[in-house]
Amino acid sequence: MRNVEIKAKINDYDAICEIAEALSGSTPTVIQQDDTFYKVNQGRLKMRIYADDTATLVRYDRDDEEGPKLCDYDLLQFSINESKKAKDLDGILQKCLGIRGRVVKERRLYMVGQTRIHIDKVQDLGNFMELEVVLRPEQSLEDGQDIARDLQTKLGVKDEDLIQCAYVDLLDGKD
């Protein structure tokens, strides 16, 4: 699976939520997420636990560069009936790989076409906006970048507010 991503620091949380809601034509889905990142040799690996005890193991690889960037990822989802299995797997991965960091956030999800707009309140870090343009098989990286840049402009996000890395990397830098 592939998507094109943009991530940025935001200064006016309420204003960007209002714009995102207008673009999506609906109210957001509010999601509580607790991500444990593991130490890996390539890319990133995290177990995401949701408030309802469902979970998703996420492996992704994305260059840390400015602007819209390609992300290659795989998901393994656990239903509420499998929450014990997800927690057991999390424990095994922590023992085998070690914990790199933890990111806890409240995410507001807005859908605009094939793009997920995330407005995040990240514990110990601040407020951020993330765009994920989910590419269809026939779409190129450039197609996704064009869509992402257009939404970035519509949301009023300036280039100087873009960030290159993941939240876990920003939290690493706070130490």
Rosetta blueprint (number, residue, H / E / L):
1 M L
2 R E
3 N E
4 V E
5 E E
6 I E
7 K E
8 A E
9 K E
10 I L
11 N L
12 D L
13 Y H
14 D H
15 A H
16 I H
17 C H
18 E H
19 I H
20 A H
21 E H
22 A H
23 L H
24 S H
25 G L
26 S L
27 T L
28 P L
29 T E
30 V E
31 I E
32 Q E
33 Q E
34 D E
35 D E
36 T E
37 F E
38 Y E
39 K L
40 V L
41 N L
42 Q L
43 G L
44 R E
45 L E
46 K E
47 M E
48 R E
49 I E
50 Y E
51 A L
52 D L
53 D L
54 T L
55 A E
56 T E
57 L E
58 V E
59 R E
60 Y E
61 D E
62 R E
63 D L
64 D L
65 E L
66 E L
67 G L
68 P L
69 K E
70 L E
71 C E
72 D E
73 Y E
74 D E
75 L E
76 L E
77 Q E
78 F E
79 S L
80 I H
81 N H
82 E H
83 S H
84 K H
85 K H
86 A H
87 K H
88 D H
89 L H
90 D H
91 G H
92 I H
93 L H
94 Q H
95 K H
96 C H
97 L H
98 G L
99 I E
100 R E
101 G E
102 R E
103 V E
104 V E
105 K E
106 E E
107 R E
108 R E
109 L E
110 Y E
111 M E
112 V E
113 G L
114 Q L
115 T E
116 R E
117 I E
118 H E
119 I E
120 D E
121 K E
122 V E
123 Q L
124 D L
125 L L
126 G E
127 N E
128 F E
129 M E
130 E E
131 L E
132 E E
133 V E
134 V E
135 L L
136 R L
137 P L
138 E L
139 Q L
140 S L
141 L H
142 E H
143 D H
144 G H
145 Q H
146 D H
147 I H
148 A H
149 R H
150 D H
151 L H
152 Q H
153 T H
154 K H
155 L L
156 G L
157 V L
158 K L
159 D H
160 E H
161 D H
162 L E
163 I E
164 Q L
165 C L
166 A L
167 Y H
168 V H
169 D H
170 L H
171 L H
172 D H
173 G H
174 K L
175 D L
